[in-house]
Amino acid sequence: MPLLSSKIILNNALQKNYLVGAFNVNNLELFKAVISTAEKEASPVIIQVSLGAIKYAGIDFLQAIVQTAEKTSTVNFALHLDHGKTFEDCVNAINHGFTSVMIDGSSLTFNDNVSLTKKVVDYAHKFNVSVEGEIGTIAGIEDNVNVIDENSLYTNSDEAIKFAKLTGVDSLAIAIGTKHGAFKFAGEPNLKVGIAKEIHYKLPNLPLVLHGASNVPDYLVEKINKYGGKLKKAKGVPESIITSLIGTGICKINIDSDLRIAFTATIREYLFNNPECIDPREYLGVAMTEVQNLVSHKICLFNLLKNK
Ligand SMILES: [Zn+2]
């Protein structure tokens, strides 16, 4: 199926009350695991690529993988740039077939964030590419995104509404207390879902985006620790919180850390149990299967909301 813009995918989710998984990929194995699972579950999906992933894999290689999937895929999917930092990042992505870009001006002043985002929106819309903006800073560590807690802010809902109106963004990432990375909370999560609800009340047609939404499942953290890794205090967003997001306007759920953890845990276990193995196809193969299981679980969780 041809790629869709994430605007079409997210507006549909918003209207029909379900969530869409936006999964970060940076190699062939992760990409195939996500797209094959979306096909199995017959669910739309957003494939995300960060600047770090582009640096690692090369944008032309990533584009070629996606173009190949476009010919054979049986589900709607979008190719999205995660955390673009500059206008040029977004132009480069659009030139390479991305149907959706994020421009993250959240570290700028409000006015500078508005002008950068508006510039990207004006350009992207000429190519039917949708744009995700960000207002309020999401803490934690991700590729090219490193915000210490002291600087992390909860999004101000009035500012977010003003920002959306001034820029014309197609979706908006907001900070409600989640963090990037595997170490999200020292104690109990304190997520302010009311921020999303306030924005959604004023702008009911604007899809909102939750970054830092990985669950960091205990069984995978235990597996990593059992086979020589060190993720002692990793903690993610409980699934009960994710399923409570229905009706809040949040409909794009970004998942990166969970895929990394599933992939790595499986490879650690496999190599420990098969010390003679030197064939990457063996351990990458089982890692792909584990990622498929995880993505399948997520998609079922997100789609459960359809019937609530
Ligand atoms: Zn993010």
Residues whose N, C-alpha, C, O or C-beta is under 5 A from the ligand:
A	BS01	ZN	H211 G212
